[in-house]
Amino acid sequence: MSVVAASLTADQVFIEALSLPARVRSELAERLLASLEGEKIQKEIDQAWSVEVLERCKAFEEGRMTSRPADEVMRELYAKLK
């Protein structure tokens, strides 16, 4: 963020944006909304992974899932990628 933008309040930015042509305001609004959607999507991804981790831990503790050494798994994956 630039020093100029950091010193402006949201109200000041809004007032300045109103002076822009409609097309430019529309583009700005789309970009601002897209930046929020990215944050929302990341939160949803983080929540989904949290649920997945808890489910996997529970399955392991209940004996419904086994474990393997990481180096063994990585060797197998590397061999498949060759």
Secondary structure, 3 states (H helix, E strand, C coil): CCHHHHHCCHHHHHHHHHCCCHHHHHHHHHHHHHHHHHHHHHHHHHHHHHHHHHHHHHHHHCCCCCCCCHHHHHHHHHHHHC
